[in-house]
Amino acid sequence: MTSRFHESVVVVSGVSDRGIGGAIVERLSDEGASVVPLYYGQPPEKLLRWLKRREVDHLAIECDVCAQPSVRSAVEQVIARYGRVDVLVNNAGIETAEKFEDIADEAWSRTLDVNLTGAMRLTREVLPHLSTDGGVIVNIASVLGLAGCAAFSAYSASKAGMIGMTQSLAMEIAPKKQRAVCIAPAMVHTPMVHRYIMQMSVAERDQSLATHPLGIGHPQDVAAAVAFLASQEARWITGATLPMGWVNGYYLPSEHRMAVDAADRAAAEDGAAS
């Protein structure tokens, strides 16, 4: 493993033992970073044991991104320990799946508060301490911020907002040689996604996978993208959103259609020859 993040301080929100946040912490610590996993509620015990066993410099902090005092306290602890932040990964997020007409105000507000406003709060608190000439904000959005999906209006709205926020932020911080980038993964093997997949019919599952030509991703796939975009190798990339694992296509039984067309052409050629 390379050491692209040697002596870098990386803060990751929404970290758990099974998910994208934990994979990002593992990947960037493998590349030399001091890591600060921010968790909510249940500490990522397995991840913390892994970091300790590998003697990774780390500071785990409980943080509620919906509460400004909690966010401020977390950043103050980071600065007291390290003095700066080199990379912030806004990964904390929740999902809400309901018919649009049934969405309660509270559910809508909660989804946007965690996914979008929470990222804003943490970014706003970190910015005064973000390294100039190389500091990076990486926002974890979703392909549902780029394309609609029935029942995910609140989630899609929050992730689309994150993409727009990233673009505007990138322009503001560019004079300090700081960057803001966004990653929009499709379905990834996490407990949240597994719950939905298990409830799908075979037809629904096939149609979902038709837009995932390389299959469902893994948290490590997203972590690898974060490692690149947050590194100096991507120093000329800012304001961009990287879709992962998804193709914007309309599902049709194309193999069947191509077979029919081939048969039609063969029949036409036989007719012309006779």
N, C-alpha and C positions, 0 to 999 in steps of 0.2 A: 504494500500500500504506500502511496506517495505521502508527502508531508506538506500538502498545499496550505494547511492551516496551522503550521507550527507557530506557536506563540500567539495564536488568535483566540479571542474570547467569543464564544457562540452561545446565544440565548435561544432556546426553542420552547414555544408554548404548547400546551395541550399534549403533554407527554404521558404515555401510558406504557405498560409492558407489551401490549399487543396493538401495534398500530404504526402509523406513519411517523409520528413524533419520535417514538423510541428508536426507530430505524435511522432517522436523521441524526440523532444523538450518537448512536453507535458509529455511523459512517464518518461523521466529522471528527469524532474523537480518535478513530482509527487513523485519520489523516493529520493528527497532531494537535487538535484544538483542545482548549480548556472549555468544558461544556457546562451550561446552566440549564438543566431541565426544569421547566415550570409545569407543575401538575395541579390538578384540582381534585380535592377529596382524597382519593386513594393514592398513596405514594407508589411509584413504579418500583416495587421492591426487587424484582428480578433484574431490572436494568441497573439499579443502584448497586446490587451485588456484583454484576458484570463489570461495572466501571471501577469498583473498588478492587476487584480481583486483578484487573489489568492496570491498576495504579494510575488511572486517568484522573487528572485534576478536574474536579467537578464540584458544583454547589447546587444541590436540589432545593427548590423553593416552592412552597404551596402558593398559588396565585389564582385569584378569581378575576378574570379579565373583565367581568361586568362591574367590578367595584374599583373605582379610582384609587381609594386608599390602599387596597391590596396591590394594585399595579405599581403605585408609587413606592410602596415598601419593598416590593421585589426588586425594582430597579435600584433603589438605594443600597440594598444588600449586595447587588452585583458590583456597583461602583465602589463600595467600601472594600470589597475583596480584590477587584481587578483594576479599577480605575477607568475602565472604558468598555465599550461593546464594539466588536468588529463586524459581527453578523447577527442579525435578528431574524428568526424564522417564525412568522405568525402562522401557527398550525392549529390552534384551538378552534374547535367547531362542533356543532351539533346538527342533527337532521330533523326535519319535521315533514311528515307525509300525510297530507289531508286534501280532500276536495276543496277547491278554492272557496266555494260558497260556505264551507264548514269551518274555515280557519277562524279561530278565536283571536281577538286582538292580542291577548297575552302570549299565545304561541308565536304569532307573527313577530311581536316585539322581542321576545326572548331569542328567537333565531337570529334576528338582525343584531341584537345586542351582543351575543356571543361571537358570531361569525365575522361581522363587519365592524361594529363599534368597538368591540374588544380589541381587534387588531389595530384600530385607530388609537385607542387609549395607550396600548403598549408601545406602539411606534412613536407617538407623541412624547412619551416619557423617556424613551431611549434616545431620540434624535439629538438632544444636547450633548450626549455622551458617545455618539457614534463616531468612529474614527473618520477623520477627513482623509482624502486621497486613498480610498479603498473600502470604506464602510459600505455594507450591503444590507438592504431589507429584502427578504424573500417571503412572499405571501403565498400560502397554499390555498388556491381557489378550487375550482372543479370544472369539468366540461359542462356541468349544468349551469355555469355562469355564461356559457357560450351558446348553449342550445336548450330548448325547453323540454320539459318532461312532465306529464300529467301528475298531479298531486305534490309536486315539489316547488310550488311557486315561491314560498318563503325562502327556501334554501337557495333556489336559483337567483332570487333577487339579492340575497346577501352575497353570493359569490360573484355575480355580475358587478355589484357595487365594489367589491374588493379589487376586481380587475380595473375598473375605472379609477379607483383611488390610487392604485399602483402607477398608472399612467401619469396622473397629475403630480403625484409625489416625486416621480422620477425627474420631472422638469424642475421642481423646486430645489432639489438637493444636488443636482448636477454641478452647479458652480463650486461645490465643495469636493468634487470628484467622488461623490457618494452615488450609489445606484439603488434602484428599486426594481425588482423583477417579480414575476408571478408564474406559478405553475398550476396547470389545470388538469389534474389526473382524471381519467375515466374510472371504471370500477377497479378497485384494488382489494386484494384478499385481506380483509379486516373483519372483526366480529360483526360490525355494523352491516357490511355488505353481505356477509354470509347469511344473516338473518333474512334479508330480502330474497336472496337467491333461493333459499330453501322453501319460500312461499310461492315461488313462480311455478306456473305450469311449464311443461316441456316446450310448448310453442312460444311462450313468453321468453323463456330462457334462450331459445334458439334465435329469436329476433333480437334480443339484447346482445348476444354474442356476435351477431352479424355486423354490428357497428364496432366490434372489438376484434379486428382481423388477426391480431397477435395474441388474443386471449386476455384473460383478466390479469392485471398486473400484481406486483408484490410491493410491500412497503419499501423494500430495498431499491426498487426501480425508481421510486420518487426520491429517495435519499440520494441516489447517484446523480439525479438531475440537479438537486439542491447543491451537491458538492461541486458540480461544474459551474452552475450559475453564480454561486457565492464566491468562487475562486477568482484569482487574477487572470486566469485564462479567458474569462468572460468579461474582461474589463471594458469592452466596447459594446456591451449589451445592457440596455436599460429601458424601462418602460414596457418591456415585451412580456407577453404571456405565452408560455410553452404548453400546448395541449399534449397530453400523453395517453397513448393506448386507444385512441378513439378516432374514427374516420367519419366525417360529416357526409353520410350517404343515405340513400333511400333504399330500404330493403326490398329486393325482388328476387324471385327464384331464378337468378341469371343463368345458372348452368342448364336448367331445363330450357330456358328461352334460347340459349346458344345451340342446344341440341336440335330444337325444332327448326331454327334457321338453317342449320347445316343440312338437315333432311330436306328442307324446301329447296335449297340450292342444288343438292344432288338430284332431286326430281326434275328441276328445271333443266339441268345439264343433260339428263337422260332424254328429256323431251326434245331438246335442240339437236341432239345427236341422231335421233330417229327422224 
